[in-house]
């Protein structure tokens, strides 16, 4: 039985965020990814598996190596969700700015 995961679960962990950052610039094999962390290769593999289940990473076999590639399109879900709060807070801050600018100045 495959566990249902979403992109928010993937980015909740700092190790997974760092893996996404590494893979955003280039594809890497598991050993190369593991070299960037002070955790076991097995632990990195588990993080990669979660990222794959969230559709943020794809893995292809090249000979004996497993090559990981970032699939960043899925991060649009995060952007869309956070954008609503960005708009909300921008409006609130603009309203506060107007209040401050229009308030009487005291010496």
Backbone torsions as a table, in degrees:
resi	resn	phi	psi	omega
1	UNK	NA	125.2	-179.6
2	UNK	-86.2	136.0	179.6
3	UNK	-78.2	135.1	175.9
4	UNK	-80.4	125.2	178.9
5	UNK	-130.6	156.3	174.4
6	UNK	-125.2	171.5	-174.3
7	UNK	-61.2	-30.3	-179.7
8	UNK	-67.5	-34.7	175.0
9	UNK	-64.9	-37.9	-178.1
10	UNK	-65.1	-45.7	-174.7
11	UNK	-84.0	-3.8	179.0
12	UNK	-68.6	-22.5	-176.4
13	UNK	-101.7	129.6	-178.5
14	UNK	-62.7	-32.3	177.6
15	UNK	-65.1	-43.5	179.7
16	UNK	-66.9	-36.9	176.8
17	UNK	-62.6	-39.8	178.9
18	UNK	-67.0	-39.9	177.3
19	UNK	-60.6	-45.0	178.1
20	UNK	-59.2	-43.0	178.4
21	UNK	-60.9	-42.4	178.0
22	UNK	-63.2	-45.4	-176.4
23	UNK	-76.1	-16.7	179.4
24	UNK	-65.7	-26.8	-177.7
25	UNK	-94.2	-28.4	179.4
26	UNK	-165.5	154.1	174.6
27	UNK	-72.3	147.4	-178.9
28	UNK	-144.2	155.3	171.8
29	UNK	-85.5	168.6	-176.3
30	UNK	-60.6	-38.1	179.8
31	UNK	-64.1	-42.0	-179.9
32	UNK	-65.1	-40.8	177.2
33	UNK	-63.0	-46.0	-177.5
34	UNK	-59.3	-32.1	-179.3
35	UNK	-62.7	-17.7	-178.0
36	UNK	-89.3	2.8	-174.8
37	UNK	-132.7	156.0	176.2
38	UNK	-101.7	38.9	175.2
39	UNK	-125.6	168.3	-177.1
40	UNK	-69.7	159.0	175.8
41	UNK	-61.0	-36.0	178.7
42	UNK	-62.2	-41.2	178.1
43	UNK	-65.3	-40.8	176.7
44	UNK	-62.7	-41.8	178.6
45	UNK	-59.7	-39.4	177.8
46	UNK	-64.0	-43.0	177.0
47	UNK	-62.0	-42.1	178.4
48	UNK	-61.9	-41.3	179.8
49	UNK	-60.9	-42.7	178.8
50	UNK	-64.3	-43.3	178.3
51	UNK	-62.3	-36.7	177.9
52	UNK	-67.3	-41.7	178.6
53	UNK	-64.2	-26.2	178.6
54	UNK	-90.8	3.8	-179.0
55	UNK	62.1	31.8	175.0
56	UNK	-100.2	-13.4	-179.9
57	UNK	-139.7	140.0	170.5
58	UNK	-116.1	150.6	-178.6
59	UNK	-124.7	130.9	176.0
60	UNK	-126.4	148.0	-179.6
61	UNK	-89.8	127.8	173.1
62	UNK	-126.5	98.3	-175.2
63	UNK	65.0	-121.4	-179.7
64	UNK	-93.2	-4.8	-176.0
65	UNK	-100.5	148.1	173.2
66	UNK	-104.8	118.0	-177.5
67	UNK	-100.4	129.2	-178.5
68	UNK	-103.8	136.7	177.6
69	UNK	-129.4	142.1	177.4
70	UNK	-76.4	142.1	173.3
71	UNK	-122.0	83.8	-168.4
72	UNK	-78.1	-9.1	-179.7
73	UNK	-56.3	-34.3	-177.9
74	UNK	-63.7	-23.5	178.7
75	UNK	-68.9	-12.6	175.3
76	UNK	-59.4	-30.9	176.9
77	UNK	-60.0	-42.1	-179.9
78	UNK	-67.9	-44.6	-179.9
79	UNK	-60.1	-45.8	-179.7
80	UNK	-62.8	-40.6	-179.2
81	UNK	-67.5	-44.4	-178.6
82	UNK	-74.4	-26.1	-179.2
83	UNK	-59.9	-36.7	179.6
84	UNK	-61.5	-34.9	178.8
85	UNK	-77.3	-32.9	176.2
86	UNK	-62.5	-44.8	177.9
87	UNK	-63.0	-45.1	179.3
88	UNK	-56.6	-51.8	-176.0
89	UNK	-70.7	-31.7	175.9
90	UNK	-62.3	-44.2	177.8
91	UNK	-62.9	-43.3	179.7
92	UNK	-62.4	-43.0	-179.3
93	UNK	-68.9	-35.9	175.9
94	UNK	-64.9	-40.9	178.1
95	UNK	-64.3	-41.8	178.1
96	UNK	-63.6	-40.9	178.8
97	UNK	-59.9	-43.9	178.3
98	UNK	-62.6	-41.9	178.7
99	UNK	-61.5	-45.5	-178.1
100	UNK	-65.8	-44.9	-178.0
101	UNK	-67.0	-30.3	-176.5
102	UNK	-95.0	-2.6	-179.9
103	UNK	-78.4	147.3	-179.6
104	UNK	-62.8	139.9	178.5
105	UNK	-84.5	133.2	177.1
106	UNK	-109.4	140.3	-177.7
107	UNK	-70.8	NA	NA
